Amino acid sequence: MYIEAEISTIIILILSVGLSLIMSINLIRKRTGNLFYWSAGLWVFSISVAIEVVFAFGIFSDLLMGLYLFLVAILVEFLAIGSVTLLGKKRLSDAYIIFNIAADIFLIVSLGTTNVGDIITQGVVFGPLPILVTIASSIATFPAAILLVLISAISYRKTRNNKLLSIIAGVIVVSIAGTLYIVAFPAFLYYAELAGIALLWLGFVDFKAISKSNVVSHN
């Protein structure tokens, strides 16, 4: 067991589940397409972090690793689809969803036919992936990451909303965090996830409104 990995993953899990619940409540209230996909993406992120907690405690299986790698990929896709729906172009959204389904099938096949092996180092996901899995993951995540950056930049340019800027940064950091196992310092993966979820909290949660409501309730 590795204390640093255990503590960091548990903290990230608590924050991600909390934000996922808030996003789900907002989805129920507003019922918009972008909130549906963003909420789904955050729940996928929470599940992937829960698996990281399991890894941090020294528990490993090929099935869990395959599920983790799949979730890391579709996490980016959900966040990107949510951003694409903001453009209000149904044909584009439908075409991108179809592309993602095809990419996910390819990823599932690659994970099912390739032995990833134990790539856990010091309780952290760290190690090279098989070439087929790397290609399949890249097909799923690279277009999504590009779309996230482009659409986020367009949205911020229109609104100049600082909270949106925090959401943009958080989404991008969370999206790329799953690929950071190739960095020489493995724990950086979880530092990036922690930074990303903190930025998302700052963007999605109106702390000023919460503090004002608390003041009113006490008066």
N, C-alpha and C positions, 0 to 999 in steps of 0.2 A: 504494500500500500504506500501511496505517496501523498503526504499531508497537503502540500501546496496544490496539487491537482484536485484532490478531494474537496478542499475548501472552496477553491475558485469555481469548480463546476457546480457545486451546491448553490453558491451565491447566484451564479448566472441562471441556474434553473429556477430559483425563486423569483428573480426579476422577470424572466421571460414568461413564466406562467402567469404572474400578476399582470403583465402588460397584455398578454393574450386574452385574459378575462376582460380587461378594460376594452380592448378592441372588439371583442364579441358583443359586449353590452352596447357599444356604439353602433355595431352592425345591426343589432335588433332594433335600435331606435331609428336609424337612418335608412337601412336596407339599400345601400348602394353597392354597385359591382366592385369598385376598387376596394372598399372596406371588406368585402367578402374574401377576396383573394389575399389581401394583406393580413387579415385575421387568420386565414388558413395557413399562410406562410409562417406566421409567428407561432402557431400551434405546432407546425412541423419542426420549427426551430426548437421549441420546448422539448419535443420528443427526442430530437437528435442530441440535445444537451443532457437529457435524462440517460441516454445511452452512454454519453461521455462520463457521466457520474459512475455508471456501472464499470466502465473501463478503468476509471481512476482507482476503483477499489480492487483492481486486479482480476476482474472477471472478464473472460473473453470467449467468444465463439465465432465461427465463420458466419453463422446466420446473422448474428448481431452486427458484425462488421459490414456485411453486405447491405443490411437494412440501413445502417448509418450512412454509408456512401450514397445510397439511393436517396435518402432523406435530405442530405446536404445538397444534392443536385436539384431536387424538386422544390426545395426551399427558395432557391434563387428564381426558379421559374414562376412560382406563385407570386413573389414580390414583383417580378417583371410584368406578369399579366395584369396585376392590379394597377400598375403604372400605365400600361397600354390602354386599359379601359378609360383612363382619364381623358384620352384623346377623343373619345366619343365616336370612334369609327368601328362599327360592328364587324365589317368585313375583315379589317386588319386584325381585330381581336380574335375572330374565329379562325383566321388563317394561322395566327401565331399559336393558338391553343392546339390546332391540329399538328403543327410542327412539333410542339412539346410532347404530344402523345407519342408521335413516331420516335422522337429522341429518347423518351422514357422506355419504350419497348426495347430499343437497341441497348440501352443501359442495363435493363433487367436481364436481357440475353447475355450480355458481356459479363455481368456479375455471376450469372448462373453457370457459365461455361469456363470461368477463370478462377483459379485459386489465388485469392488475395493474400492469405496468410496472416500471421500475427504481426501487425505493424504498430503495436503499442510499445512506446518507450517511456519509462518512468510514469506510467499511468496516462500518457498523452498519445493521441493518434499521431504517429510520426514514422514516415517511411515511404519509399517509392511504390507506386501502384503499377500493376501490369499494364502494358502498352494499350491493350484493347479497352480496358476499363478507363484509362486516362483519356483515350480518344472519345469514348462514349460520353464520359462526364463533361469533356470540353464542348462537345456538340450541344449538350443540354445547357451548360452554364455560360459559355462565352457570349452567345447572342443575347442572353438574358442580361448579363452584366452591361453590355454595350447599350441596350435599350434603357436600362435603369439610369445610366449616366445621362444619356441624351434627353430622355423625357423629363428627368428631374431638373436638368439645367433649363429646359424650356419652361417648365412650370415655375421655377424660381424667378426666371427672367420676367414672367408675366405678373407675378404677385409680389415679389420682393419681401416675402414673408420669412422672418428669421426662424420661426418654428418649422417651417417647411424645409429650410436649410438644414436644420438639425435632423429632420426625418431623412432627408436625402443622404446626409453623411452616415447616419445610422444604418440605413438600408444597404448602402454600398459596403460599409465595413462588415456588417453581418453576412452579406452575400459572398464576400471574398474570404471570410475567415476560415471556411472549410477547406480552402486550398493551402493554408499557411503551414501545414505539416512539413512542407519542404524547406522551411526556414531552419537555419542551424540551431536556433533556440526553440525547442518544441513548445514550451509553455507560452510562447508568444501567441499561439493559436487561441488560447483561452483569454489572454489579455485583450486580444482584438475583439472577441465575442463580448467580453464585459464592456468594453468601450462602445461597441455598437449598440448593445441593448440599453446602455445608459443614455446615449444620444437619442434613441427612439423614445425613451421615457420623457426626455426633455421636449421632444417634438410633439408627441401625441397627448401628453397629460398637461392640462392647464393648472399649474401649481398656484398661480395667482388667484384663480377663481376658487380653488379649494380653500386657500388661506382666508379669502374674503368671506366665504360661506361659514367657516369656522368662527370668524370674528362676529358675524351676525348672530350665529346660534348661541354664542356666549353672552351677547348683550340682551 
